[in-house]
Amino acid sequence: MSRLRIELTNGLTLLYALKRSYLTTGKSLTITTCILLTGFLSLLTSSFGSAYSIGLLISLGLLFALLLNLTLLPILLLLLYKK
């Protein structure tokens, strides 16, 4: 949303600003989430039940957060954004 605000202050339309911010920050969000998922998914190899559960829950939370950030957030911004 910060990147969207920067793009809008540069005088771009909402749709074009959203597209530019999606393309620039979407890559970094995806890469960061993949790195974090790799670390937390390694907990799934643990035989300790609590570590396994924590790794699974955090990994699922990160994955769903990424999917919602990349799909639902742009839709909500298009529908609800007011100048």
Contacts in CASP RR format, 6 or more apart in sequence:
PFRMAT RR
TARGET T0000
AUTHOR 0000-0000-0000
METHOD contacts of the structure
MODEL  1
MSRLRIELTNGLTLLYALKRSYLTTGKSLTITTCILLTGFLSLLTSSFGS
AYSIGLLISLGLLFALLLNLTLLPILLLLLYKK
1 77 0 8 1.000
3 20 0 8 1.000
3 21 0 8 1.000
3 24 0 8 1.000
3 25 0 8 1.000
4 17 0 8 1.000
4 18 0 8 1.000
4 21 0 8 1.000
4 77 0 8 1.000
6 21 0 8 1.000
7 16 0 8 1.000
7 17 0 8 1.000
7 18 0 8 1.000
7 20 0 8 1.000
7 21 0 8 1.000
8 14 0 8 1.000
8 17 0 8 1.000
10 17 0 8 1.000
11 17 0 8 1.000
12 20 0 8 1.000
14 77 0 8 1.000
14 78 0 8 1.000
14 81 0 8 1.000
15 78 0 8 1.000
18 74 0 8 1.000
18 77 0 8 1.000
18 78 0 8 1.000
22 70 0 8 1.000
22 74 0 8 1.000
26 69 0 8 1.000
26 70 0 8 1.000
29 66 0 8 1.000
29 69 0 8 1.000
29 70 0 8 1.000
30 66 0 8 1.000
30 70 0 8 1.000
33 62 0 8 1.000
33 63 0 8 1.000
33 65 0 8 1.000
33 66 0 8 1.000
36 62 0 8 1.000
37 59 0 8 1.000
37 62 0 8 1.000
37 63 0 8 1.000
40 54 0 8 1.000
40 55 0 8 1.000
40 58 0 8 1.000
40 59 0 8 1.000
40 62 0 8 1.000
41 55 0 8 1.000
41 59 0 8 1.000
43 51 0 8 1.000
43 52 0 8 1.000
43 54 0 8 1.000
43 55 0 8 1.000
43 56 0 8 1.000
44 52 0 8 1.000
44 55 0 8 1.000
44 56 0 8 1.000
44 59 0 8 1.000
46 52 0 8 1.000
END
